[in-house]
Amino acid sequence: MSAPEPNPAVAEIQGLYGPFTFSEKLLQKIWALGGFDQAAIRTESGGRIELLSPGKWNLLAGPDFRHARWRWGDGPVVTGDVELHLRAEDWHAHGHVNDRTYDGVKLHVVLFPPKPGTVTIGSNGQPIPILALLPYLRHDLEEYAADEAVANLANYSEIRLLELVQGTDPEELSGQWLAAAVHRWHQKRRFAEIRIGKLGWVEACHQTAMEILGYRYNRVPMLNLAGRHSLKEWRADGRLTADGLMREEGGHWARSGVRPANAPKRRLQQYLDWVSNVPDWPQRLLNLGTDIPVASSAGSTRQVRRDLGLRGWRMRFGAQLCAESVGGTRLDTMICDGFCLYYRPKLERICRDFGIIGIRGICRRV
């Protein structure tokens, strides 16, 4: 029996901690949500693009997105279809070059930058500009793939999740979950270092805080606003308003399935209040936490909480860094995925080890 043909719509990539897959469907999702640095995008020939609309996602035959809108530089608005592939060569491999269904494609979006001299040719013989998204993504590919896997699991029913784990030996399951928790932590830590290297300390803190306030459904529009308006602009009294920021991102906001407490306008106002009360919070983060005790992954969750005085540290973070503008479980996420992840090894270790202890508790309950 011959080996199966590789699937051109899925790429297997060697990550820092092992191989992972990245699908064409995930690339389409990133394009639809605008999950990349839109202010910086340029085609492979160097042409600047101002993206006005990604188009309508077409789940049937034909181009992936219909009737997208953009400008080339300062030129007039262009309307056209957009086709997405992992690699530029897939345009020819899929036979689009001779398919009149793709005559309306005016932009070819790919994940990986093509080799120099690579050209996409339409059925009329004219070249189609190529835009490689990889240099403009806000996360590394492994982070996107992991987030997608977590999102898919979140949609499983509890019965389905139990079916997945019931046939596994408890000790083996515990080991798998612990390994996955450590792997996920290292992914997050690695991306934090990349973001600081790209943006600098202050803007990395700014973007991370807004991303966390956006939750899963509104991460992208929050990141778009954070990239468009620096922390300095958010500090300027009256310059930015929640209503104005809502209008900037227009239809990108997700409201369906979002609880009232997490409504995007409310979270925008929350951040405006935060930076108004503590405009230097990234600098305060640098000065906080030097005397936090180091966590140990031994023992129960309750014991570690008590020994480390985590409740007191949580209150200190909320008061000194956020002026109590952020609270509840969102403050917990801000501390673990923002403050602790971005700073001192002590903070990184306390968060990582405490997460592992929590995983052990879950394993015991299962």
Stockholm file with secondary structure:
# STOCKHOLM 1.0

chainA/1-366         MSAPEPNPAVAEIQGLYGPFTFSEKLLQKIWALGGFDQAAIRTESGGRIELLSPGKWNLLAGPDFRHARWRWGDGPVVTGDVELHLRAEDWHAHGHVNDRTYDGVKLHVVLFPPKPGTVTIGSNGQPIPILALLPYLRHDLEEYAADEAVANLANYSEIRLLELVQGTDPEELSGQWLAAAVHRWHQKRRFAEIRIGKLGWVEACHQTAMEILGYRYNRVPMLNLAGRHSLKEWRADGRLTADGLMREEGGHWARSGVRPANAPKRRLQQYLDWVSNVPDWPQRLLNLGTDIPVASSAGSTRQVRRDLGLRGWRMRFGAQLCAESVGGTRLDTMICDGFCLYYRPKLERICRDFGIIGIRGICRRV
#=GR chainA/1-366 SS CCCCCCCTTEEEEEETTEEEEEEHHHHHHHHHHTCBCTTTCBCTTCCBEEEEECCEECCSSSCSEEEEEEEETTSCEEEEEEEEESSTTHHHHTTGGGCGGGTTEEEEEESSCCCTTCCEECTTSCEECEEECGGGBSSCHHHHHHHHHHHHHHTSCHHHHHHHHHTSCHHHHHHHHHHHHHHHHHHHHHHHHHHHHHHCHHHHHHHHHHHHHTTTTSHHHHHHHHHHSCHHHHHSTTTSCHHHHHHHHGGGCCCTTCCGGGCHHHHHHHHHHHHHHCTTHHHHHHHSCTTCCCCCSSSCHHHHHHHHTHHHHHHHHHHHHHTTSSCHHHHHHHIIIIIHHHSCHHHHHHHHHHHHHHHHHHHHHC
#=GC SS_cons         CCCCCCCTTEEEEEETTEEEEEEHHHHHHHHHHTCBCTTTCBCTTCCBEEEEECCEECCSSSCSEEEEEEEETTSCEEEEEEEEESSTTHHHHTTGGGCGGGTTEEEEEESSCCCTTCCEECTTSCEECEEECGGGBSSCHHHHHHHHHHHHHHTSCHHHHHHHHHTSCHHHHHHHHHHHHHHHHHHHHHHHHHHHHHHCHHHHHHHHHHHHHTTTTSHHHHHHHHHHSCHHHHHSTTTSCHHHHHHHHGGGCCCTTCCGGGCHHHHHHHHHHHHHHCTTHHHHHHHSCTTCCCCCSSSCHHHHHHHHTHHHHHHHHHHHHHTTSSCHHHHHHHIIIIIHHHSCHHHHHHHHHHHHHHHHHHHHHC
//
